[in-house]
Structure formats: structure tokens, C-alpha cells
Amino acid sequence: GIAGSPGFQPAGMEKQEEAVIQANVAERAERYDDMKSFMKKRVRAGGGLSQDERESLSVAFKGALANRRYAARVTKSTMEQEEQEGREANAALAAGYLTKVKAELEDICKEAVALVEGELLPKAEGGEPTVFYKKMQADYYRYLAENTDGDVRIQAIERAGSSYREGMVQAEEHLLPTHPIRLGLALNMSVFKYEVEKESEVAIETAKAAYQEAARHLEGMPQEAVRDAIENLQLLEENLRLWCPDGWQ
């Protein structure tokens, strides 16, 4: 019968694998909007995401967002240049385009948090998957806060702050201080505190604690653990140097 044949897979499995393969192709082609759609399809096919699938989901949203963040920066500087040189009509056209790009950016952030809150966090097993999704939730509220004004910004700042805090509680409970997701969470939370909330002392404390604890734990750990942690440790160190010109050690 069919069930015994080696190629047989349940329909759900086929959908999951198909979506992931399509996402990988889209990533190679640097078509992040498509990759994002394929990864959403993978989420909706059911079953928890593997570590690689979580990474793909993150890459898809990050790529789609990076595209708009770059466009917004270029458009804003064009608009300012046109204003300085007295070409008001050109500046107004650039401003109109900037509004369009910012609306797309806002939509991507809202799409990311809706997916995380509506479908991923409620079904996540504790530990690494939960911390990963809390970090993603917090990061996209932060990006939303960085690119909006008024009530939307105020609410995004509140939600980012609570998501980072909840993520850190989970990370400290379930992940080693050297775990790249725990380190990445501490790094992004400290940047949020410094750049968005303007709480420089809290930012420095957060970054310093994460760096020092990880450095202590890395002694005598396998080479692989050191390699996984090194990138985030370097970024934490760079920020601390920037924030504490008189030294932080």
C-alpha cells in the first residue's frame, strides 16, 4: 500500500518542506519579500519551527526591512538636499515617496509582531524557541518605534521594553550566558535602552553584565561555544567602548 512506500509523506510535511525550499531559493535570489511569504506559509503549515527555520524566518523579515530602511535613509537625505538647495517641488516629491517607504516599513514591523504573537509564541516550547520569539517581538517593536511618531511610537516603545524584559527573564532561566540568542537579546536590549529610551546607564549595565558573565563562562568551554558567542561579544564590547569613552572594565 501507499503508506509503506519509502517516498510517502503526510500532506502537511510536504507543505512544510516545500515552503522551506522555496524560502531558501528566494533567499539566494535576495527576494526577501517572497522569502517572508514562504516562511509565513511554513508557519501556517503547522508544527514548531526548527532552529534553521527560525533563522530563515528572521533572515526573511530582516532582509525585507533592511531594504526599506536603506530606501528611507536615501530618500530622507535626498529630500533634505533638495530643501537646502531651494527646490521645494522636488523636496515635496521626495517627502511623498518617503511616506510610502515608511508605510511599508511600518507594515513589515506589524506583520512580524502579529506572526510572533498570534502564531509562534503561543505554540512555542519554553527555552530557546520562546527566547528567540521574544527577541524578535521586541526587535520589531523597536524598529517600529524608531520609524514612527506619536501614539504608535509611544505604544511601540512600551511593547518593546516589556518584550525585552520578558525575554531576558526566560533567557536567564533557560539559556547559558554564552548562548548566542541570550547574548543577542542583551545586545539589542542595551541598544534599545541607549538609543530609544535614552537610558544610558541602564544600557551600559545591561551590556556590561552580559559581556562579563559570558566571558567568565567561556573559560574552558569547547571551541564551538567560543565561536558562537564571539560575534555578539565583539558587538557588546564595541558599544561599551563607544558609550564609555573613559573605559568600562
Disulfide bonds with the S-S distance in Angstrom:
none
